[in-house]
Amino acid sequence: MFAGANPSLIVIVDCEHVTDHELVTTLTGSKPKYVFDIRRVPRFDIGRLTRRAAFESFQAAGAHYIDLTSIHRQNRSSPSPEVIGKAINDALSFSSKGGAIAILVENSQFSEEYITTLLDALPSENEEPWDVFRVPLAPSAAPAPGHREVIFISHANPKDNEFAIWLAQQLTLCGYSVWCDVNNLSAGDRFWEDIENCIRNRCAKVIVVLSKNSQSASGVLDEIDLAIRVERASQLTRFVLPIRLDELSFADVRANLGRKNIIDFHRNWASGLKAIIDVLARDRVPHMDGAVLNALSFGSQKNRAIRVTDRPEQLTSNWLAIRKLPPFVYYYDVAAPLEQVEAIAAAMRTPSFRHLRLIGTFCDVKQGGPSEYSGMLTERYKVDINDFLTGRSTNAPSVKPRDAHNIIMSMLRQAWNKEMADRGLRSFAMASNSLAWYMPCNLLDRNTVTFFSDQKKRRKVMVNWSERRKVFWHFAVEARPSLGLQPRYILRQHVIFTADGQTPLVSKERMHVLRRRFCKSWWNDRWRDLLVGFVAWLNSSPNKLTLDASLQVELDQQLLSFISPLSLDSDENSTDARNSERDDDELTDDDFDVSDGIDDPVSEIQDISEA
């Protein structure tokens, strides 16, 4: 394929559509000196190829593999071809290159415009234009007519509609083209000609939702029969993907599907979705990015009165930004036997960690640090926190960047927990061993927080007695630190139940049942306002949102918010929302006597507007 080594040759490989044979042949023939991988997720499960086999091919070709995945993590959005080209340029010494270059790309990076812009950022050998060779030769960005790219979801309508809408949304967000009768057909109609044409000519996969409902649904049975006949006639591999939604026995699955590998969604929808996506990726079902609008459209089918509009909408997140991290990490020698260092680090009141025989903290002992052990500690190293996180500290014991991130997140978690305890909150250990913090009864005046939302004064009760359940409920918050592009605490909401307003119920089973029934009618606006009120309360204290003055961990005063370019609109939504806000503002203290009424409709309606 190649006459000989060509120092001006660049081979662009679309890894989403190249075959294992094409990839190995290209590497063997072009003999690149460098292989740059600019994909977001480097994977080598191409045909029968494995990651080990791929790297053996690189070695056999004399190529040096360079992974530029980090450039995607360093940019908030997808890095431009100019940025990637500069990164490749910085990694090369062109005067001594002496060989071709191969660049592994995703399908979205395989367009003529993208490649041209990328090459403009790369000076070629002797300033001559690059010789560009694309693999595979046939352009894959524009599918030929009749190309199979649609995922068809066959399900019992309307009984399994909720699951079908959810699955369609998830697959659409992953960039796949989805056909589902909830979205593509009007209610009650069965346009068989459209369905038959889609399955025969356009479908890459037919997902059959197996349930007790679908076993007797005539439409589903017709779609299964057609899909099986198309699969056999066209010799399509894994064309029909059966998935099990409920307790339907595998023994009851019809014979034409019983011989297939059935993906089980019954126990866990998330693991089932991952299994489907793995199959779609392995079989290279075409997909694209930026399908959010279509995903929203699938969700709106649940209520035909809801519309997707171009009106921007402000969304409140559960992220509490960290404005300022401690500037330094201090290492201290401990005047104690080695076997006691771990216990001393664990017993200190300030966030700390053990490294070898040293103890690390955010605090300078001389400036009000851990006084209970001050006499035992001698400062040994002082490291800038950025150097610590990148593993570049030269005057202190080296710590790998991944370990350094884990250490800092552990110390931030310790700092949050200490602050919540100092403010009088109680902790409850979740299944993940993280602590959720809740306010005991009477910590607040009338157990109520006051805050402003949409320029209106709002009040929310954070603790209350449920007469029906004979328990106190407490709003609780779990904080998980993250050190991404925006350091932050991710706040997760929970509800904790106590019998006395102080101590959590001992029975985990009863706690679980109460949580599911009690919070059944709590919608997103209630959870949001409770969290906003919680943050407002934290900000009202003398310390405001600083976790221990000696630590210098400063937090933002309110939750991060984002602007969505799209929103969901409903004619019957706006009036109810305005009435709900007005009612909430007019509530008296007695109105905060929240009932978790699920057993009768009247109690449930009242519960929606309370607390």
Secondary structure, DSSP 8 states (H G I E B T S, - for coil): --SS--TTEEEEEETTT--HHHHHHHHHHH-EEEEEE--SS-----TT--HHHHHHHHHHHT-EEEE-THHHHTSSS---HHHHHHHHHHH--GGG--SEEEEEE-GGG-SHHHHHHHHHTS--GGG---EEEEESSS--SS--TT---EEEEE--TTTTHHHHHHHHHHHHHTT-EEEEHHHHS-TT---HHHHHHIIIIIEEEEEEEE-TTGGG-HHHHHHHHHHHHHHHHTT-TT-EEEEE-SS--GGGS-HHHHTS--EE-SS-HHHHHHHHHHHHHHTT----S--HHHHHHHHHTTSTTEEEES--EEEE-SEEEEEE--SEEEEEEESS-HHHHHHHHHH-SS-EEEETTEEEESS-GGGT--GGGGGGEEEEEEEEHHHHHHT--SSS----HHHHHHHHHHHHHHHHHHHHHHTT-EEEE-TTS-EEEE--TTSSGGGEEEEEETTEEEEEESEEEETTTTEEEEEEEEEEEE-SSS-EEEEEEEEEEESSSSSB-S-HHHHHHHHHHHTTT--HHHHHHHHHHHHHHHHTSTT-SEE-TTTTEEE-SS--EEEES-EEEETTHHHHHHHHHHHHHT--GGGG------SSHHHHHHHHH--
